[in-house]
Structures are given as C-alpha cells and as structure tokens.
Amino acid sequence: MIALKAKDAFWEVVEDCLVEIHRLAKLDAHERSMDLRTRIESPPTGMSSDIFYHAEPFDVACDIAERQLDLSQYRLQYNHILNRHNW
C-alpha cells in the first residue's frame, strides 16, 4: 500500500504540471486533479488504486489537460517540479 504522504506528493506534482506546463489556472488544476484522484481512490471492489501511482505525474497531467506533450521538451521544467516535491 502506498503511503498517503506519497500520494499527496504525486498529486501535487500533477497539479504543478497542470499550472506550470499546461498553463491551467491553479483552481482549475486543483479541481481537475482532485476529481481524478477521487475516482482513482474509489476503485471497484477487489481492485487497488496503487497501480495507478506507477504512472508518471507528467503523463497524468497531460491526460487531465487533454493535451499530450513530449516530456523531452519539458524535462528541465519537470525536473524542477519533481525536485520541489523531493522526488
């Protein structure tokens, strides 16, 4: 089981990607990421949400923003976000 603190950090990285890379408003980024988190954390009976947390937060943000980006073009910016959250 993944610790709550680790899950929180994951979603903080997703939100920062939405704001800093996809240029969403902070409130919009928060609402969208919380909506997906709520759905992920309520899986069908007998399933675990832990597998979801193996995804790259950058990719999750792209899915939420409905705009797939090439990570290699945003690597420096993404690394700054990861470092800010001690990843």
MIMI-913954 format. One record per residue (C-alpha): residue in three letters; x, y, z negated. Coordinates in nm, 3 decimals, decimal comma. Each point is the difference from the previous one (the first is absolute). Layout:
+------+---------+---------+---------+
! resn !      c1 !      c2 !      c3 !
+------+---------+---------+---------+
!  ALA !       X !       Y !       Z !
...
+------+---------+---------+---------+
This chain:
+------+---------+---------+---------+
! resn !      c1 !      c2 !      c3 !
+------+---------+---------+---------+
!  MET !   0,000 !   0,000 !   0,000 !
!  ILE !   0,126 !   0,346 !   0,089 !
!  ALA !   0,025 !   0,250 !  -0,284 !
!  LEU !  -0,237 !   0,296 !   0,000 !
!  LYS !   0,296 !   0,241 !  -0,006 !
!  ALA !   0,136 !  -0,155 !   0,320 !
!  LYS !  -0,341 !   0,023 !   0,167 !
!  ASP !  -0,033 !   0,363 !  -0,104 !
!  ALA !   0,342 !   0,077 !   0,150 !
!  PHE !  -0,100 !  -0,176 !   0,324 !
!  TRP !  -0,308 !   0,218 !   0,036 !
!  GLU !   0,192 !   0,316 !  -0,091 !
!  VAL !   0,238 !  -0,076 !   0,288 !
!  VAL !  -0,298 !  -0,057 !   0,232 !
!  GLU !  -0,154 !   0,333 !  -0,104 !
!  ASP !   0,327 !   0,187 !   0,048 !
!  CYS !   0,034 !  -0,152 !   0,348 !
!  LEU !  -0,351 !   0,114 !   0,083 !
!  VAL !   0,074 !   0,354 !  -0,117 !
!  GLU !   0,359 !   0,046 !   0,114 !
!  ILE !   0,012 !  -0,208 !   0,317 !
!  HIS !  -0,361 !  -0,009 !   0,121 !
!  ARG !  -0,073 !   0,353 !  -0,125 !
!  LEU !  -0,325 !  -0,085 !  -0,177 !
!  ALA !  -0,121 !   0,227 !  -0,277 !
!  LYS !   0,098 !  -0,133 !  -0,343 !
!  LEU !  -0,361 !  -0,053 !  -0,108 !
!  ASP !  -0,087 !  -0,180 !   0,324 !
!  ALA !   0,310 !  -0,221 !  -0,033 !
!  HIS !  -0,091 !  -0,084 !  -0,359 !
!  GLU !  -0,362 !  -0,083 !   0,084 !
!  ARG !   0,092 !  -0,219 !   0,296 !
!  SER !   0,269 !  -0,190 !  -0,186 !
!  MET !  -0,223 !  -0,051 !  -0,305 !
!  ASP !  -0,279 !  -0,129 !   0,224 !
!  LEU !   0,230 !  -0,263 !   0,150 !
!  ARG !   0,154 !  -0,082 !  -0,338 !
!  THR !  -0,345 !  -0,061 !  -0,147 !
!  ARG !  -0,084 !  -0,238 !   0,283 !
!  ILE !   0,335 !  -0,179 !  -0,027 !
!  GLU !  -0,030 !  -0,039 !  -0,376 !
!  SER !  -0,345 !  -0,159 !   0,036 !
!  PRO !   0,080 !  -0,305 !   0,214 !
!  PRO !  -0,242 !  -0,288 !   0,046 !
!  THR !  -0,014 !  -0,260 !  -0,276 !
!  GLY !   0,303 !  -0,225 !   0,002 !
!  MET !   0,220 !   0,242 !   0,191 !
!  SER !   0,274 !   0,227 !  -0,131 !
!  SER !   0,077 !   0,353 !   0,110 !
!  ASP !   0,371 !  -0,050 !  -0,075 !
!  ILE !   0,084 !  -0,104 !   0,358 !
!  PHE !  -0,106 !   0,346 !   0,119 !
!  TYR !   0,285 !   0,157 !  -0,196 !
!  HIS !   0,254 !  -0,170 !   0,226 !
!  ALA !  -0,098 !   0,250 !   0,270 !
!  GLU !   0,214 !   0,305 !   0,062 !
!  PRO !  -0,169 !   0,310 !  -0,148 !
!  PHE !   0,093 !   0,192 !   0,317 !
!  ASP !  -0,204 !  -0,247 !   0,206 !
!  VAL !  -0,293 !   0,017 !  -0,241 !
!  ALA !   0,001 !   0,379 !   0,031 !
!  CYS !   0,002 !  -0,033 !   0,380 !
!  ASP !  -0,300 !  -0,233 !  -0,020 !
!  ILE !  -0,187 !   0,240 !  -0,227 !
!  ALA !   0,079 !   0,296 !   0,227 !
!  GLU !  -0,092 !  -0,209 !   0,306 !
!  ARG !   0,325 !   0,115 !   0,158 !
!  GLN !   0,276 !  -0,255 !   0,048 !
!  LEU !   0,345 !   0,158 !  -0,014 !
!  ASP !   0,348 !  -0,136 !   0,066 !
!  LEU !   0,168 !  -0,032 !  -0,339 !
!  SER !   0,344 !   0,052 !   0,154 !
!  GLN !  -0,100 !   0,356 !   0,092 !
!  TYR !  -0,103 !   0,076 !  -0,359 !
!  ARG !   0,259 !  -0,209 !  -0,187 !
!  LEU !   0,178 !   0,292 !  -0,171 !
!  GLN !  -0,324 !   0,162 !  -0,115 !
!  TYR !  -0,137 !  -0,337 !  -0,112 !
!  ASN !   0,318 !  -0,081 !  -0,192 !
!  HIS !  -0,036 !   0,330 !  -0,189 !
!  ILE !  -0,355 !  -0,098 !  -0,095 !
!  LEU !   0,113 !  -0,346 !  -0,112 !
!  ASN !   0,286 !   0,145 !  -0,205 !
!  ARG !  -0,235 !   0,245 !  -0,169 !
!  HIS !  -0,200 !  -0,298 !  -0,125 !
!  ASN !   0,309 !  -0,205 !  -0,094 !
!  TRP !  -0,044 !  -0,257 !   0,278 !
+------+---------+---------+---------+
